[in-house]
Each structure stands twice: as C-alpha cells, then as structure tokens.
Amino acid sequence: MKKIIFPFLGAVIAGLICNILFWGAGRIAVALDIRLYNSEEEASRNFLIFLVSLSIFIIVGLICGYYMARKSEKNHT
C-alpha cells in the first residue's frame, strides 16, 4: 500500500512546491516592476515553461516517494 500512497503524495507535494515557487517568483517580479511578458506569444512561452517544470517536479516527486516507500518497507522487515 505504501508503494502507491508515497509516490502519489510525493507527486502532489512536488506539484504544490512548483506552483508555490512560480507564484512567488511572479509576485516578486510584480513587486520589482519586472514585466514577465509583453505579448500572447511570450505568455504562451511562459506557460509552456511552467508545464515542463511542473512535469519534472511531479516525476521527481514520484521517484522520491517510491524510494521512500522502499526505504520504509526495509525498516519494517
């Protein structure tokens, strides 16, 4: 059961961390009066960067959760 729950939780937590990091970077950019995009094309590029980053974070979270589940099982056996 842990081999299912831990990777899922790892992916969710990693996805939340990615969202918080991008949200925070956006808030800091607005506070410093930095324009993140000037056109629809740049907005689409930024969204694509976010989607790729989110995918990477989720995959890493899945892998970390899987290894934590394996480590947890070894400690209990």
C-alpha positions, 0 to 999 in steps of 0.5 A: 500500500505504501508503494502507491500512497508515497509516490502519489503524495510525493507527486502532489507535494512536488506539484504544490512546491512548483506552483508555490515557487512560480507564484512567488517568483511572479509576485516578486517580479510584480513587486520589482516592476519586472514585466514577465511578458509583453505579448500572447506569444511570450505568455504562451512561452511562459506557460509552456515553461511552467508545464515542463517544470511542473512535469519534472517536479511531479516525476521527481516527486514520484521517484522520491516517494517510491524510494521512500516507500522502499526505504520504509518497507526495509525498516519494517522487515 
